[in-house]
Amino acid sequence: MKEAYHFSFSSHEEVLFRCPEDVGYFVSQLAIRAAMHGVEVLADAEMSDHSHGIVAASRLTPFVGALRESHTKYLNRKYGRSGRMGDFGFFFRKLQGPVQIQTAISYTLRNGVHHGVSGTPYEYRYSSANEMFANQRGVVVPVGSPLTAEWLKQLPRYTRVPEELRIGEDGIILRSSFMEIAQAESYYVTPRNFFFQMNRISDERWENDQQREDPLHPPLKLADMEPGFDAAAVSKMLASEKGWKYDPARLTDFGVCALIDKQMLGRYRKGSVYLLSEKQKQALFNELYNDAHLPAKQIKRCLAMGR
């Protein structure tokens, strides 16, 4: 018997994803691990320092554990790091009833807006927002192609690969080929309701609507979906939701990591921030903080200074 869950895991001391390629690997592993563990994926969103998923599963912990382990091994190989990646453990909440499931999906797909890295849910590339009601929004969903022999070599031995999995031109497994998009859409009933939920404000009216539609279960709030962030951070997310503070020119973590990895590491002849000495990291921090005027927390995340 499968039950619906929201799960999230974070990495406050170093980024989980340094570049789009890292997200692509994670999404492909999400597809593979879901197939291996019989998990149905309804929605996802990947931020630089944390990830959200809405799934239906009979056993959640083995699935999330395998997903995290595969991503950690990938990062360790690619960047020459070692040890556990991210904060200890992970958060999960069992979702009770269709109203909670719909609300949790909505919050997940709006994650880019909440964190101030996109002006709309659809603008943010690293979530399943653009797979939802694609035809009604005039979005052409790519067909993709079967997994190549080279791709299959990357998988654990004896992995059964579902025939419906397809990869896009970038080599990433297409969300449309493994996610339960139709099931996720069914919680909204109509496209118009989905568009409304993507653009509404997280205020008392939303909580009251949830309570009226489902009096048996408590309404979900943004703070419930972001357990790793304090009240000040959640307030900032709520402000970002209104679109007043979104600045497309602001460097995201991906932008800062690219600046470090592609332009600054070369002076030390290092292939990764994980190979820098603490003195070298401090020199880069001072430059980014004093000259580029970037936030200290962001620089430390991208330099993995808190490990």
MOHU-V585519 format. One record per helix or strand of 3 or more residues. SS is the DSSP state (a for helix, b for strand). FROM is the first residue (numbers start at 1). TO is the last residue. If there is no record, write none. Layout:
ss=SS from=FROM to=TO
ss=SS from=FROM to=TO
This chain:
ss=b from=3 to=10
ss=a from=20 to=37
ss=b from=40 to=46
ss=b from=50 to=57
ss=a from=60 to=79
ss=b from=91 to=94
ss=a from=97 to=109
ss=a from=111 to=114
ss=a from=121 to=123
ss=a from=129 to=131
ss=a from=135 to=137
ss=a from=149 to=152
ss=a from=175 to=177
ss=a from=181 to=186
ss=a from=191 to=199
ss=a from=204 to=213
ss=a from=222 to=225
ss=a from=231 to=241
ss=a from=253 to=268
ss=a from=273 to=275
ss=a from=278 to=290
ss=a from=296 to=303
